[in-house]
């Protein structure tokens, strides 16, 4: 049996390539996610984070197909409040509701 390795990966913080950075920023801010980075070191990159959820957005280099690239599965403390937040903006593709599995995993 191989020697046990220490856990070196502690977080996943994806960077999403998006067509409209301003619209994406407005979307995530409307959900209450704070901007934790926007600066001169990485122009055009914006990071959002809460500690439990961290990710960034930047302009895509070319056309992309966001609906087929990534599906977000967000854990929430109150599904009814989260659903109400999702009803407020005029989104062309509102999030769907899923059922949490035992241990916090999500089933679609």
Number of C-alpha atoms within 10 A of each C-alpha: 3 4 5 6 6 6 6 6 6 6 10 10 14 12 14 20 19 19 18 12 18 12 11 15 19 13 16 13 13 14 13 12 17 15 17 14 14 14 11 8 8 10 9 12 18 20 21 21 15 12 7 9 14 18 16 19 21 21 15 13 9 8 9 12 9 12 8 7 9 9 9 6 14 10 14 12 7 8 13 11 11 15 15 10 13 17 12 10 13 9 10 6 7 11 13 9 14 12 11 13 9 7 6 10 11 14 10 8
